[in-house]
Amino acid sequence: MAGDKTKIGGQDRRRVAANQDYEVRDLADKFDISPAQAKRLIERHGNDPGMLEREARKLKK
């Protein structure tokens, strides 16, 4: 049986998807890094926004 369609979206918002161009662009714009750098961060460190923020800030030092 299919899952409850009314209970979607919450968990998804807490992650950054490397396969979604707009999410990669948003991460890149937010931390003033290139989209390629943003995508590499996601690939190396996962999709946790807190971890990505810490790692993106390290790139700017």
C-alpha positions, 0 to 999 in steps of 0.5 A: 500500500502506498504511503500517506501522501499528506505526510511528505516534504518535511524531511526533504527540506532538511537536506540538500540534493546534489542532483537538483541544480537549483539546490546546488545553485542556492548553496553556491550563491549563499556562500559565494562559491562556484556551483562546481564547488557546491556540488563537490561539497555535497558529494564529499560531506553529504547533504546535511545543511549544517555540515555543508555550511561549515565546509563552505565557510572553510572554502572562503577562509 
